[in-house]
Amino acid sequence: MKPDERRTIAVDRSVGRYARKLLLGSASSRSDNNTPAQVDNFRRAAERVELRTTQVKQVLCAAGVSPVHFVSYRNFGLHLDKLCRTYSGATLRHLARSAIDYWTACGLAPEVLKAVAEQVFNLTLD
């Protein structure tokens, strides 16, 4: 099975579980009861997270980072993804630099963090 097929299957399974939870009432639904739109939003978010994770992993493998640290770098990537969806311009660059400082203090390599920001999110931090 190709890696792309595994990602698609993983997203499909998680979306299916989420849709079942909505139908059973174990997950909270929107106030307008538009369950199909809610499931569609969840699918787009799951696909975006899977894509970002794959892109970050490619940068980490190219940089020779140990797989033990992949989760921390993935979390950094998800943090930057949220910043990119919320901010733009100089504010985004400032917050991205602050995020790199924070994650460097947590023990991650600043040059790898900058590579993730530049290659995955197209942020120039100079």
Protein Blocks (a to p, Z undefined) as FASTA:
>chain_A
ZZklmmmmmmmmmmmmmmmmmmnopaccdfklpmklmmmmmmmmmmmmmmmmmmmmmmmm
mnopafklmmmmmmmmmmmmmmmmmmgcjllmmmmmmmmmmmmmnopafklmmmmmmmmn
opafZZ
